[in-house]
């Protein structure tokens, strides 16, 4: 049986280098080690695991099945060790609290940079780790404890977590300046369903909102291209590959001056609420402080507008 106390972290780091570069020689160069030192580390790991981890080839090395298994575990383990070291470094330099915040693209593009800058300026002992995720993933992460706080769209079920209003935004139609709809001030979504759309990838709350609205209108949503970012949508629309729907504040002003036109949507669902949620379990003081700040409850008059 393999004894877990026999694993050496430096040997695992060396193994990851070898796996990444597929060569002992290149791993030695990258890690600023001698070839003999690399070979010795790999031999020690193979002795500890009692498994062959590499297959030597004329032009490099290849992982065995055991090597691929070790790679998966070693990657997770070293990520945790690096995270631990970072947290301890934060404590050593005066950081006394860490908040894991997951947020959807709309909130990150439109609101969070300024809000977090103000919060962190007034709370220098708190560190915030921000991850951009889909709204459904965010709710699940808050429920499971992977995230302390989450910002997500209002069309995602959020049972089992405490939810407060973070911001409200407006969705608008974006078309090329030469498009026939560019002459309209306001249109209904149903009027646009003969057009090809550029949308976000599957799983996004914005795409779900558009798909549901098309279904209610009894029409298909003609998705010509799907991309992973708001900027990608703008670029595709600019190239004439379709029209799209985005949050108003996510559209860069320079694009509206040169290539694109914004048209308001008459549909009620175009006005959204972005929620901020936290687990029902007891929050740390730092998490509660950020939760109150972003929901505007820390003091009168602090609600972002």
Phi, psi and omega in degrees: 000137181287131178270116184296338180286351182272354180282136180252129184297322180294323177295321178294321177296319177297317179300319178297323177297316180297317179296321182292318186264347178065023183200134175294321182295312180293325177296321178296317178297315182293322182271002181054047179235163175280157179299323180293325179292320178298312182299321180294318179298317180295319179297322179295318178295319179294328177289318180295318183276344185058036180221145169285126183259337184229148170251120181282126177245163180303328183244027178145204181231159179227141181285139171281178176300318178295322178297320178294323177295317179295323180302315181298313182290319182295323179297313179296317182297313182289330173298317179294319179296318179295321178295319178298315180298320179296317179296317180295324176296321178299314179299320181295331183259011172106354177286128185245359180204149183227127180243126177264111183248122173254140184212152178279169185299319183303315182289325180290318181290323189265317197234319192296323181306311180292318181296316180292325178299318179292319181296312183290331176296327180267351182225070188290346180269004181249137176251134178244123173261120184251129175237135177270121182218170174286152186302318179297319178296323182296314180299316179298321181293321178294318179298319185276348181093001176293329177238144177279321180224153178217140175248125188212167183281161186279355179261017178250125178302136183225046179291140174090005175230156176280130188233135176227159177289130173261299178213166169239141179223175182235132174272140180229159176272135180241126182225159172298152182298336181273358185286150181298328180285348180294343180273355181268146175273323181211139179223161171270154180301323181300329179292343186260357192283358170277349185271154170284139181248147165257126184227174175283167179293162180303142179105343181283145180292329179293316177296320178298320179297317179293318180296317178297320181293322177294320179298316180296330178279356180071029182228152174280149172271116185273086179277112180273321182217142174239136181229177187255001184213159175297319180298322177297320177299314181300318181295319180292321177294318179301327180279359177084022184267003178154186174245171183206168177238129182220160170297140184306313185286353180273352182269122182292131184304324182296332177290324180290336180278338189238327192226329189239162177228141182257131179236132180288150177258135181281347187287141182297328182290351178287347176258113189249159168248132170261124183262152167243131185233154177220158178295151177290347181286171183296130180266150171291165180298324182291318178296315180298323181294316179290322177302313179295320182295311184288337177264004175074024184251003183289321175204158179301139175086002182266358180297121179300143179237000000 
